[in-house]
Amino acid sequence: MLKKQILECALNKIKLRRQSAENLAYSFFEKAMLDEQFKNNFKDIKQAEIDNAKAQVYGEEPKYDLKQLKAKQNEILKKLKISPKAIIPHYSCNKCHDTGYVNGEMCSCLKHEINLILFEKSGLSESNISFKKCDFSIFDDPQKIKNIYDKLKKWCEKQNVYQNVILIGKTGTGKTYAMQCMANNLLASESLVYFTSAFELNENLLKYHTTFDETKSDYISLLIDPDYLFIDDLGTEPILKNVTREGLYNIISERMRKGKKTVISSNLSPDQIKDVYGERIFSRLFCQNTALVIHVENSDLRLKK
Ligand SMILES: [Zn+2]
């Protein structure tokens, strides 16, 4: 399960929305209930709803005309100068009525709240970096870099089937920037997105390796659960014996097994990745059928000096 505190925090935000929508509606309802005519009509509506529901269970025709009773309610409300809409809670999310779940599944509004928390955690901002705001003219070969960004954008829009994206290229080629564009693009979708550096990932793997209480799974849940995981700068982290390679392999395998997508950037060449991380990780990452490998290491893709 996703890190508990993050889920709770996101759910709390949504619950607050529900409460304030319901409180507001209830304040108007209470005011209306002071009116004897409204109160009696309301009782009639409730009773009619129960009787009609019973009738339905026994396969009988509904006994009361609810429409008529509701029309009367609206009339009374107008007389009281209360809008009929005011006594109904207006939820921010029509899909889940601000509960965060639809049929036991996370609602898109809950995923969005979680993403916002995750983004804050990864130091990304929602608005600053996006495909729309890219200025390709700062590159030596604008068309070439634009083609790369177009490919990445298409991937984010699920226009190809690759499960993983590997961005290979030296420092200064804008890999991190491209990944942030992708992450921000996905933030608007109904997916959970987590952005981390290889260094931070390694630290979490180490904590996972050395923790033996109930918090153990917290250290890798964020690496396994999100629909999209971005790992920036693979190869800059220290390789810890029994931790880095094993942990990375398990995370990549688990994510691939679950059909989750991973985007990795690295300053290392594919051959260097094979040397550092071993054949197992290399073959998982660079599998032709599942990986979109993009090289951004040509000097003409570097930022103009
Ligand atoms: Zn919702």
py3Dmol code that shows the C-alpha trace and the ligand (Angstrom):
import py3Dmol

protein = """\
ATOM      1  CA  MET A   1       0.000   0.000   0.000  1.00  0.00           C
ATOM      2  CA  LEU A   2       1.038   3.530  -0.751  1.00  0.00           C
ATOM      3  CA  LYS A   3       2.774   5.323   2.071  1.00  0.00           C
ATOM      4  CA  LYS A   4       0.095   5.629   4.728  1.00  0.00           C
ATOM      5  CA  GLN A   5       0.729   9.215   5.756  1.00  0.00           C
ATOM      6  CA  ILE A   6       0.495  10.463   2.179  1.00  0.00           C
ATOM      7  CA  LEU A   7      -2.784   8.678   1.586  1.00  0.00           C
ATOM      8  CA  GLU A   8      -4.194   9.979   4.871  1.00  0.00           C
ATOM      9  CA  CYS A   9      -3.102  13.507   4.125  1.00  0.00           C
ATOM     10  CA  ALA A  10      -4.715  13.429   0.664  1.00  0.00           C
ATOM     11  CA  LEU A  11      -7.891  11.848   2.018  1.00  0.00           C
ATOM     12  CA  ASN A  12      -8.134  14.481   4.733  1.00  0.00           C
ATOM     13  CA  LYS A  13      -8.101  17.235   2.158  1.00  0.00           C
ATOM     14  CA  ILE A  14     -10.947  15.585   0.284  1.00  0.00           C
ATOM     15  CA  LYS A  15     -12.911  14.910   3.464  1.00  0.00           C
ATOM     16  CA  LEU A  16     -12.588  18.571   4.406  1.00  0.00           C
ATOM     17  CA  ARG A  17     -14.140  19.505   1.076  1.00  0.00           C
ATOM     18  CA  ARG A  18     -17.008  17.121   1.707  1.00  0.00           C
ATOM     19  CA  GLN A  19     -17.562  18.446   5.197  1.00  0.00           C
ATOM     20  CA  SER A  20     -17.623  22.055   4.151  1.00  0.00           C
ATOM     21  CA  ALA A  21     -20.030  21.293   1.271  1.00  0.00           C
ATOM     22  CA  GLU A  22     -22.284  19.383   3.658  1.00  0.00           C
ATOM     23  CA  ASN A  23     -22.032  21.946   6.445  1.00  0.00           C
ATOM     24  CA  LEU A  24     -23.041  24.716   4.100  1.00  0.00           C
ATOM     25  CA  ALA A  25     -25.995  22.755   2.756  1.00  0.00           C
ATOM     26  CA  TYR A  26     -26.995  21.748   6.267  1.00  0.00           C
ATOM     27  CA  SER A  27     -27.007  25.326   7.500  1.00  0.00           C
ATOM     28  CA  PHE A  28     -29.588  26.181   4.823  1.00  0.00           C
ATOM     29  CA  PHE A  29     -31.520  23.013   5.579  1.00  0.00           C
ATOM     30  CA  GLU A  30     -31.668  23.833   9.297  1.00  0.00           C
ATOM     31  CA  LYS A  31     -32.944  27.271   8.479  1.00  0.00           C
ATOM     32  CA  ALA A  32     -35.670  25.790   6.277  1.00  0.00           C
ATOM     33  CA  MET A  33     -36.624  23.251   8.966  1.00  0.00           C
ATOM     34  CA  LEU A  34     -37.665  26.116  11.215  1.00  0.00           C
ATOM     35  CA  ASP A  35     -40.612  26.462   8.875  1.00  0.00           C
ATOM     36  CA  GLU A  36     -43.477  24.139   9.866  1.00  0.00           C
ATOM     37  CA  GLN A  37     -44.683  23.632   6.287  1.00  0.00           C
ATOM     38  CA  PHE A  38     -41.190  22.695   5.080  1.00  0.00           C
ATOM     39  CA  LYS A  39     -40.700  20.359   8.035  1.00  0.00           C
ATOM     40  CA  ASN A  40     -43.925  18.448   7.323  1.00  0.00           C
ATOM     41  CA  ASN A  41     -43.185  18.259   3.626  1.00  0.00           C
ATOM     42  CA  PHE A  42     -39.703  16.972   4.394  1.00  0.00           C
ATOM     43  CA  LYS A  43     -41.146  14.224   6.624  1.00  0.00           C
ATOM     44  CA  ASP A  44     -43.529  13.284   3.805  1.00  0.00           C
ATOM     45  CA  ILE A  45     -40.665  13.043   1.343  1.00  0.00           C
ATOM     46  CA  LYS A  46     -38.631  10.792   3.653  1.00  0.00           C
ATOM     47  CA  GLN A  47     -41.630   8.533   4.328  1.00  0.00           C
ATOM     48  CA  ALA A  48     -42.458   8.375   0.614  1.00  0.00           C
ATOM     49  CA  GLU A  49     -38.847   7.411  -0.183  1.00  0.00           C
ATOM     50  CA  ILE A  50     -39.016   4.548   2.332  1.00  0.00           C
ATOM     51  CA  ASP A  51     -42.412   3.308   1.129  1.00  0.00           C
ATOM     52  CA  ASN A  52     -41.393   3.499  -2.514  1.00  0.00           C
ATOM     53  CA  ALA A  53     -38.212   1.585  -1.769  1.00  0.00           C
ATOM     54  CA  LYS A  54     -40.253  -1.117   0.003  1.00  0.00           C
ATOM     55  CA  ALA A  55     -42.647  -1.290  -2.927  1.00  0.00           C
ATOM     56  CA  GLN A  56     -39.703  -1.742  -5.257  1.00  0.00           C
ATOM     57  CA  VAL A  57     -38.410  -4.644  -3.174  1.00  0.00           C
ATOM     58  CA  TYR A  58     -41.789  -6.399  -3.456  1.00  0.00           C
ATOM     59  CA  GLY A  59     -41.977  -5.642  -7.174  1.00  0.00           C
ATOM     60  CA  GLU A  60     -44.902  -3.239  -6.724  1.00  0.00           C
ATOM     61  CA  GLU A  61     -45.533   0.119  -8.311  1.00  0.00           C
ATOM     62  CA  PRO A  62     -44.222   3.137  -6.319  1.00  0.00           C
ATOM     63  CA  LYS A  63     -46.897   4.429  -3.955  1.00  0.00           C
ATOM     64  CA  TYR A  64     -46.062   8.113  -3.900  1.00  0.00           C
ATOM     65  CA  ASP A  65     -45.224  10.681  -6.514  1.00  0.00           C
ATOM     66  CA  LEU A  66     -41.895  11.966  -5.242  1.00  0.00           C
ATOM     67  CA  LYS A  67     -41.645  14.505  -8.034  1.00  0.00           C
ATOM     68  CA  GLN A  68     -44.771  16.204  -6.816  1.00  0.00           C
ATOM     69  CA  LEU A  69     -43.543  16.278  -3.203  1.00  0.00           C
ATOM     70  CA  LYS A  70     -40.164  17.686  -4.283  1.00  0.00           C
ATOM     71  CA  ALA A  71     -41.867  20.323  -6.415  1.00  0.00           C
ATOM     72  CA  LYS A  72     -43.801  21.352  -3.338  1.00  0.00           C
ATOM     73  CA  GLN A  73     -40.566  21.499  -1.362  1.00  0.00           C
ATOM     74  CA  ASN A  74     -39.058  23.833  -3.950  1.00  0.00           C
ATOM     75  CA  GLU A  75     -42.090  26.053  -3.779  1.00  0.00           C
ATOM     76  CA  ILE A  76     -41.819  26.317   0.002  1.00  0.00           C
ATOM     77  CA  LEU A  77     -38.091  27.052  -0.240  1.00  0.00           C
ATOM     78  CA  LYS A  78     -38.689  29.834  -2.722  1.00  0.00           C
ATOM     79  CA  LYS A  79     -41.208  31.324  -0.347  1.00  0.00           C
ATOM     80  CA  LEU A  80     -38.515  31.165   2.386  1.00  0.00           C
ATOM     81  CA  LYS A  81     -36.071  32.829  -0.022  1.00  0.00           C
ATOM     82  CA  ILE A  82     -33.758  29.827   0.028  1.00  0.00           C
ATOM     83  CA  SER A  83     -32.537  28.406  -3.268  1.00  0.00           C
ATOM     84  CA  PRO A  84     -33.595  24.736  -3.678  1.00  0.00           C
ATOM     85  CA  LYS A  85     -29.992  24.019  -4.690  1.00  0.00           C
ATOM     86  CA  ALA A  86     -28.661  25.449  -1.435  1.00  0.00           C
ATOM     87  CA  ILE A  87     -29.906  22.574   0.732  1.00  0.00           C
ATOM     88  CA  ILE A  88     -28.109  19.998  -1.443  1.00  0.00           C
ATOM     89  CA  PRO A  89     -24.355  19.612  -0.809  1.00  0.00           C
ATOM     90  CA  HIS A  90     -22.299  20.705  -3.787  1.00  0.00           C
ATOM     91  CA  TYR A  91     -19.347  18.372  -3.888  1.00  0.00           C
ATOM     92  CA  SER A  92     -16.127  19.312  -5.671  1.00  0.00           C
ATOM     93  CA  CYS A  93     -16.007  15.897  -7.304  1.00  0.00           C
ATOM     94  CA  ASN A  94     -19.131  14.561  -8.970  1.00  0.00           C
ATOM     95  CA  LYS A  95     -17.637  11.131  -9.366  1.00  0.00           C
ATOM     96  CA  CYS A  96     -17.041  10.295  -5.698  1.00  0.00           C
ATOM     97  CA  HIS A  97     -18.945  13.067  -3.895  1.00  0.00           C
ATOM     98  CA  ASP A  98     -15.704  13.953  -2.139  1.00  0.00           C
ATOM     99  CA  THR A  99     -15.224  10.556  -0.542  1.00  0.00           C
ATOM    100  CA  GLY A 100     -12.074   9.733  -2.564  1.00  0.00           C
ATOM    101  CA  TYR A 101     -13.326   6.341  -3.726  1.00  0.00           C
ATOM    102  CA  VAL A 102     -15.609   5.013  -6.446  1.00  0.00           C
ATOM    103  CA  ASN A 103     -16.617   1.345  -6.071  1.00  0.00           C
ATOM    104  CA  GLY A 104     -13.647   0.739  -3.816  1.00  0.00           C
ATOM    105  CA  GLU A 105     -11.186   2.211  -6.321  1.00  0.00           C
ATOM    106  CA  MET A 106      -9.288   5.449  -5.803  1.00  0.00           C
ATOM    107  CA  CYS A 107     -11.100   8.313  -7.501  1.00  0.00           C
ATOM    108  CA  SER A 108      -9.152  10.566  -9.868  1.00  0.00           C
ATOM    109  CA  CYS A 109      -9.528  13.465  -7.410  1.00  0.00           C
ATOM    110  CA  LEU A 110      -7.780  11.439  -4.694  1.00  0.00           C
ATOM    111  CA  LYS A 111      -4.989  10.474  -7.096  1.00  0.00           C
ATOM    112  CA  HIS A 112      -4.586  14.107  -8.013  1.00  0.00           C
ATOM    113  CA  GLU A 113      -4.263  15.117  -4.356  1.00  0.00           C
ATOM    114  CA  ILE A 114      -1.691  12.368  -3.800  1.00  0.00           C
ATOM    115  CA  ASN A 115       0.231  13.566  -6.847  1.00  0.00           C
ATOM    116  CA  LEU A 116       0.312  17.096  -5.501  1.00  0.00           C
ATOM    117  CA  ILE A 117       1.796  15.814  -2.249  1.00  0.00           C
ATOM    118  CA  LEU A 118       4.285  13.611  -4.108  1.00  0.00           C
ATOM    119  CA  PHE A 119       5.278  16.495  -6.337  1.00  0.00           C
ATOM    120  CA  GLU A 120       5.884  18.734  -3.399  1.00  0.00           C
ATOM    121  CA  LYS A 121       7.955  15.941  -1.889  1.00  0.00           C
ATOM    122  CA  SER A 122      10.068  15.623  -5.024  1.00  0.00           C
ATOM    123  CA  GLY A 123      10.555  19.381  -5.242  1.00  0.00           C
ATOM    124  CA  LEU A 124       8.652  19.658  -8.507  1.00  0.00           C
ATOM    125  CA  SER A 125       6.150  22.351  -9.151  1.00  0.00           C
ATOM    126  CA  GLU A 126       2.985  21.742 -11.055  1.00  0.00           C
ATOM    127  CA  SER A 127       3.038  24.653 -13.422  1.00  0.00           C
ATOM    128  CA  ASN A 128       6.547  25.868 -14.187  1.00  0.00           C
ATOM    129  CA  ILE A 129       7.810  23.148 -16.455  1.00  0.00           C
ATOM    130  CA  SER A 130       5.687  21.663 -19.202  1.00  0.00           C
ATOM    131  CA  PHE A 131       5.829  20.503 -22.806  1.00  0.00           C
ATOM    132  CA  LYS A 132       3.867  23.598 -23.765  1.00  0.00           C
ATOM    133  CA  LYS A 133       6.413  25.953 -22.273  1.00  0.00           C
ATOM    134  CA  CYS A 134       9.498  24.386 -23.851  1.00  0.00           C
ATOM    135  CA  ASP A 135      11.697  26.812 -25.711  1.00  0.00           C
ATOM    136  CA  PHE A 136      13.600  24.715 -28.235  1.00  0.00           C
ATOM    137  CA  SER A 137      15.397  27.721 -29.705  1.00  0.00           C
ATOM    138  CA  ILE A 138      17.898  27.562 -26.853  1.00  0.00           C
ATOM    139  CA  PHE A 139      19.260  24.320 -28.297  1.00  0.00           C
ATOM    140  CA  ASP A 140      21.822  24.057 -31.086  1.00  0.00           C
ATOM    141  CA  ASP A 141      19.510  21.876 -33.125  1.00  0.00           C
ATOM    142  CA  PRO A 142      15.958  22.851 -32.150  1.00  0.00           C
ATOM    143  CA  GLN A 143      14.252  20.428 -34.529  1.00  0.00           C
ATOM    144  CA  LYS A 144      16.183  17.441 -33.231  1.00  0.00           C
ATOM    145  CA  ILE A 145      15.349  18.134 -29.601  1.00  0.00           C
ATOM    146  CA  LYS A 146      11.752  18.902 -30.529  1.00  0.00           C
ATOM    147  CA  ASN A 147      11.474  15.464 -32.137  1.00  0.00           C
ATOM    148  CA  ILE A 148      12.647  13.899 -28.898  1.00  0.00           C
ATOM    149  CA  TYR A 149      10.184  15.870 -26.828  1.00  0.00           C
ATOM    150  CA  ASP A 150       7.402  14.951 -29.249  1.00  0.00           C
ATOM    151  CA  LYS A 151       8.244  11.273 -28.753  1.00  0.00           C
ATOM    152  CA  LEU A 152       8.152  11.674 -24.987  1.00  0.00           C
ATOM    153  CA  LYS A 153       4.894  13.571 -25.108  1.00  0.00           C
ATOM    154  CA  LYS A 154       3.326  10.852 -27.250  1.00  0.00           C
ATOM    155  CA  TRP A 155       4.478   8.279 -24.750  1.00  0.00           C
ATOM    156  CA  CYS A 156       2.833  10.240 -21.929  1.00  0.00           C
ATOM    157  CA  GLU A 157      -0.341  10.325 -23.990  1.00  0.00           C
ATOM    158  CA  LYS A 158      -0.133   6.524 -24.297  1.00  0.00           C
ATOM    159  CA  GLN A 159       0.372   6.642 -28.043  1.00  0.00           C
ATOM    160  CA  ASN A 160       2.896   3.833 -27.912  1.00  0.00           C
ATOM    161  CA  VAL A 161       3.182   0.619 -25.985  1.00  0.00           C
ATOM    162  CA  TYR A 162       6.583   0.898 -24.340  1.00  0.00           C
ATOM    163  CA  GLN A 163       6.500   0.227 -20.635  1.00  0.00           C
ATOM    164  CA  ASN A 164       9.740   1.980 -19.818  1.00  0.00           C
ATOM    165  CA  VAL A 165      11.580   5.012 -21.117  1.00  0.00           C
ATOM    166  CA  ILE A 166      15.351   5.309 -20.780  1.00  0.00           C
ATOM    167  CA  LEU A 167      16.945   8.678 -21.426  1.00  0.00           C
ATOM    168  CA  ILE A 168      20.654   8.351 -22.040  1.00  0.00           C
ATOM    169  CA  GLY A 169      22.906  11.370 -22.298  1.00  0.00           C
ATOM    170  CA  LYS A 170      25.615  13.411 -20.681  1.00  0.00           C
ATOM    171  CA  THR A 171      25.007  16.129 -18.104  1.00  0.00           C
ATOM    172  CA  GLY A 172      23.611  19.297 -19.586  1.00  0.00           C
ATOM    173  CA  THR A 173      21.506  17.685 -22.283  1.00  0.00           C
ATOM    174  CA  GLY A 174      18.256  18.548 -20.557  1.00  0.00           C
ATOM    175  CA  LYS A 175      17.242  15.029 -19.497  1.00  0.00           C
ATOM    176  CA  THR A 176      15.932  16.114 -16.114  1.00  0.00           C
ATOM    177  CA  TYR A 177      13.992  18.934 -17.710  1.00  0.00           C
ATOM    178  CA  ALA A 178      12.425  16.525 -20.198  1.00  0.00           C
ATOM    179  CA  MET A 179      11.465  14.171 -17.368  1.00  0.00           C
ATOM    180  CA  GLN A 180       9.873  16.996 -15.439  1.00  0.00           C
ATOM    181  CA  CYS A 181       7.822  17.905 -18.503  1.00  0.00           C
ATOM    182  CA  MET A 182       6.674  14.304 -18.661  1.00  0.00           C
ATOM    183  CA  ALA A 183       5.875  14.135 -14.956  1.00  0.00           C
ATOM    184  CA  ASN A 184       3.907  17.377 -15.056  1.00  0.00           C
ATOM    185  CA  ASN A 185       2.046  16.197 -18.125  1.00  0.00           C
ATOM    186  CA  LEU A 186       1.074  12.988 -16.311  1.00  0.00           C
ATOM    187  CA  LEU A 187       0.028  14.855 -13.196  1.00  0.00           C
ATOM    188  CA  ALA A 188      -3.090  15.948 -15.048  1.00  0.00           C
ATOM    189  CA  SER A 189      -3.939  12.345 -15.921  1.00  0.00           C
ATOM    190  CA  GLU A 190      -5.583   9.874 -13.595  1.00  0.00           C
ATOM    191  CA  SER A 191      -2.291   8.270 -12.674  1.00  0.00           C
ATOM    192  CA  LEU A 192      -0.101   8.329  -9.611  1.00  0.00           C
ATOM    193  CA  VAL A 193       3.288   9.808 -10.409  1.00  0.00           C
ATOM    194  CA  TYR A 194       6.416   9.769  -8.284  1.00  0.00           C
ATOM    195  CA  PHE A 195       9.648  11.520  -9.183  1.00  0.00           C
ATOM    196  CA  THR A 196      12.839  10.628  -7.358  1.00  0.00           C
ATOM    197  CA  SER A 197      16.563  10.816  -7.846  1.00  0.00           C
ATOM    198  CA  ALA A 198      18.688   7.676  -8.023  1.00  0.00           C
ATOM    199  CA  PHE A 199      20.436   8.946  -4.900  1.00  0.00           C
ATOM    200  CA  GLU A 200      17.198   9.200  -2.919  1.00  0.00           C
ATOM    201  CA  LEU A 201      16.038   5.859  -4.266  1.00  0.00           C
ATOM    202  CA  ASN A 202      19.263   4.283  -3.062  1.00  0.00           C
ATOM    203  CA  GLU A 203      18.772   5.742   0.412  1.00  0.00           C
ATOM    204  CA  ASN A 204      15.283   4.290   0.550  1.00  0.00           C
ATOM    205  CA  LEU A 205      16.629   0.910  -0.545  1.00  0.00           C
ATOM    206  CA  LEU A 206      19.181   1.073   2.242  1.00  0.00           C
ATOM    207  CA  LYS A 207      16.518   1.960   4.818  1.00  0.00           C
ATOM    208  CA  TYR A 208      14.367  -0.878   3.521  1.00  0.00           C
ATOM    209  CA  HIS A 209      17.312  -3.222   3.843  1.00  0.00           C
ATOM    210  CA  THR A 210      18.094  -2.170   7.426  1.00  0.00           C
ATOM    211  CA  THR A 211      14.570  -1.773   8.834  1.00  0.00           C
ATOM    212  CA  PHE A 212      12.871  -4.688  10.525  1.00  0.00           C
ATOM    213  CA  ASP A 213       9.670  -3.222  11.935  1.00  0.00           C
ATOM    214  CA  GLU A 214       6.262  -2.422  10.462  1.00  0.00           C
ATOM    215  CA  THR A 215       7.608   0.703   8.718  1.00  0.00           C
ATOM    216  CA  LYS A 216       9.820  -1.431   6.454  1.00  0.00           C
ATOM    217  CA  SER A 217       7.481  -1.441   3.473  1.00  0.00           C
ATOM    218  CA  ASP A 218       7.101   2.350   3.663  1.00  0.00           C
ATOM    219  CA  TYR A 219      10.527   2.696   2.093  1.00  0.00           C
ATOM    220  CA  ILE A 220       9.684   0.913  -1.105  1.00  0.00           C
ATOM    221  CA  SER A 221       5.913   1.389  -1.399  1.00  0.00           C
ATOM    222  CA  LEU A 222       6.471   4.740  -3.085  1.00  0.00           C
ATOM    223  CA  LEU A 223       8.785   3.084  -5.567  1.00  0.00           C
ATOM    224  CA  ILE A 224       6.405   0.262  -6.425  1.00  0.00           C
ATOM    225  CA  ASP A 225       2.860   1.618  -6.114  1.00  0.00           C
ATOM    226  CA  PRO A 226       2.811   4.710  -8.372  1.00  0.00           C
ATOM    227  CA  ASP A 227       1.629   4.158 -11.947  1.00  0.00           C
ATOM    228  CA  TYR A 228       4.640   6.164 -13.124  1.00  0.00           C
ATOM    229  CA  LEU A 229       8.021   6.259 -11.420  1.00  0.00           C
ATOM    230  CA  PHE A 230      10.716   8.672 -12.567  1.00  0.00           C
ATOM    231  CA  ILE A 231      14.287   7.911 -11.519  1.00  0.00           C
ATOM    232  CA  ASP A 232      16.617  10.775 -12.311  1.00  0.00           C
ATOM    233  CA  ASP A 233      20.367  10.405 -12.759  1.00  0.00           C
ATOM    234  CA  LEU A 234      20.877   6.672 -12.437  1.00  0.00           C
ATOM    235  CA  GLY A 235      24.581   6.039 -11.957  1.00  0.00           C
ATOM    236  CA  THR A 236      25.299   8.977  -9.653  1.00  0.00           C
ATOM    237  CA  GLU A 237      24.402   7.027  -6.508  1.00  0.00           C
ATOM    238  CA  PRO A 238      26.949   4.928  -4.610  1.00  0.00           C
ATOM    239  CA  ILE A 239      26.587   1.198  -5.283  1.00  0.00           C
ATOM    240  CA  LEU A 240      25.946  -0.422  -1.907  1.00  0.00           C
ATOM    241  CA  LYS A 241      26.679  -4.114  -1.614  1.00  0.00           C
ATOM    242  CA  ASN A 242      23.531  -6.277  -1.391  1.00  0.00           C
ATOM    243  CA  VAL A 243      21.382  -3.153  -1.574  1.00  0.00           C
ATOM    244  CA  THR A 244      21.563  -1.058  -4.732  1.00  0.00           C
ATOM    245  CA  ARG A 245      21.603  -3.666  -7.493  1.00  0.00           C
ATOM    246  CA  GLU A 246      19.294  -6.108  -5.731  1.00  0.00           C
ATOM    247  CA  GLY A 247      16.841  -3.398  -4.740  1.00  0.00           C
ATOM    248  CA  LEU A 248      16.777  -1.802  -8.147  1.00  0.00           C
ATOM    249  CA  TYR A 249      16.271  -5.155  -9.834  1.00  0.00           C
ATOM    250  CA  ASN A 250      13.395  -6.026  -7.525  1.00  0.00           C
ATOM    251  CA  ILE A 251      11.725  -2.679  -8.050  1.00  0.00           C
ATOM    252  CA  ILE A 252      12.023  -2.796 -11.819  1.00  0.00           C
ATOM    253  CA  SER A 253      10.847  -6.415 -11.969  1.00  0.00           C
ATOM    254  CA  GLU A 254       7.925  -5.792  -9.650  1.00  0.00           C
ATOM    255  CA  ARG A 255       6.850  -2.719 -11.572  1.00  0.00           C
ATOM    256  CA  MET A 256       7.079  -4.538 -14.896  1.00  0.00           C
ATOM    257  CA  ARG A 257       5.110  -7.451 -13.515  1.00  0.00           C
ATOM    258  CA  LYS A 258       2.384  -5.063 -12.374  1.00  0.00           C
ATOM    259  CA  GLY A 259       2.340  -3.243 -15.719  1.00  0.00           C
ATOM    260  CA  LYS A 260       3.565   0.003 -14.162  1.00  0.00           C
ATOM    261  CA  LYS A 261       5.690   2.431 -16.118  1.00  0.00           C
ATOM    262  CA  THR A 262       9.165   3.643 -15.265  1.00  0.00           C
ATOM    263  CA  VAL A 263      11.219   6.470 -16.725  1.00  0.00           C
ATOM    264  CA  ILE A 264      14.940   6.548 -16.039  1.00  0.00           C
ATOM    265  CA  SER A 265      17.604   9.041 -16.971  1.00  0.00           C
ATOM    266  CA  SER A 266      21.299   8.290 -16.840  1.00  0.00           C
ATOM    267  CA  ASN A 267      24.615   9.844 -17.709  1.00  0.00           C
ATOM    268  CA  LEU A 268      25.977   6.361 -18.270  1.00  0.00           C
ATOM    269  CA  SER A 269      26.011   4.666 -21.663  1.00  0.00           C
ATOM    270  CA  PRO A 270      24.073   1.398 -22.015  1.00  0.00           C
ATOM    271  CA  ASP A 271      27.384  -0.498 -21.827  1.00  0.00           C
ATOM    272  CA  GLN A 272      28.343   1.296 -18.640  1.00  0.00           C
ATOM    273  CA  ILE A 273      24.933   0.519 -17.150  1.00  0.00           C
ATOM    274  CA  LYS A 274      25.554  -3.157 -17.930  1.00  0.00           C
ATOM    275  CA  ASP A 275      28.981  -2.948 -16.238  1.00  0.00           C
ATOM    276  CA  VAL A 276      27.744  -1.158 -13.123  1.00  0.00           C
ATOM    277  CA  TYR A 277      24.387  -2.864 -12.549  1.00  0.00           C
ATOM    278  CA  GLY A 278      24.951  -6.237 -14.184  1.00  0.00           C
ATOM    279  CA  GLU A 279      23.343  -8.194 -16.964  1.00  0.00           C
ATOM    280  CA  ARG A 280      20.046  -8.858 -15.166  1.00  0.00           C
ATOM    281  CA  ILE A 281      19.124  -5.210 -14.693  1.00  0.00           C
ATOM    282  CA  PHE A 282      20.481  -4.269 -18.087  1.00  0.00           C
ATOM    283  CA  SER A 283      18.376  -6.815 -19.938  1.00  0.00           C
ATOM    284  CA  ARG A 284      15.248  -5.790 -18.057  1.00  0.00           C
ATOM    285  CA  LEU A 285      15.804  -2.112 -18.758  1.00  0.00           C
ATOM    286  CA  PHE A 286      16.903  -2.348 -22.354  1.00  0.00           C
ATOM    287  CA  CYS A 287      14.530  -5.067 -23.538  1.00  0.00           C
ATOM    288  CA  GLN A 288      13.602  -4.103 -27.108  1.00  0.00           C
ATOM    289  CA  ASN A 289       9.922  -4.855 -26.726  1.00  0.00           C
ATOM    290  CA  THR A 290       9.368  -2.869 -23.562  1.00  0.00           C
ATOM    291  CA  ALA A 291      11.867  -0.010 -23.581  1.00  0.00           C
ATOM    292  CA  LEU A 292      11.893   3.230 -25.482  1.00  0.00           C
ATOM    293  CA  VAL A 293      15.573   4.189 -25.362  1.00  0.00           C
ATOM    294  CA  ILE A 294      16.361   7.759 -26.272  1.00  0.00           C
ATOM    295  CA  HIS A 295      19.893   9.024 -26.713  1.00  0.00           C
ATOM    296  CA  VAL A 296      20.335  12.706 -26.105  1.00  0.00           C
ATOM    297  CA  GLU A 297      24.097  12.636 -25.974  1.00  0.00           C
ATOM    298  CA  ASN A 298      25.013  14.201 -29.289  1.00  0.00           C
ATOM    299  CA  SER A 299      26.849  17.451 -28.803  1.00  0.00           C
ATOM    300  CA  ASP A 300      24.407  19.282 -31.029  1.00  0.00           C
ATOM    301  CA  LEU A 301      21.685  18.582 -28.500  1.00  0.00           C
ATOM    302  CA  ARG A 302      23.533  20.449 -25.814  1.00  0.00           C
ATOM    303  CA  LEU A 303      22.372  23.800 -24.652  1.00  0.00           C
ATOM    304  CA  LYS A 304      23.981  26.671 -26.526  1.00  0.00           C
ATOM    305  CA  LYS A 305      26.769  28.222 -24.539  1.00  0.00           C
TER     306      LYS A 305
END
"""
ligand_1 = """\
1
ZN
Zn -13.495 12.132 -6.676
"""
view = py3Dmol.view(width=600, height=400)
view.addModel(protein, "pdb")
view.setStyle({"model": 0}, {"cartoon": {"style": "trace"}})
view.addModel(ligand_1, "xyz")
view.setStyle({"model": 1}, {"stick": {}})
view.zoomTo()
view.show()
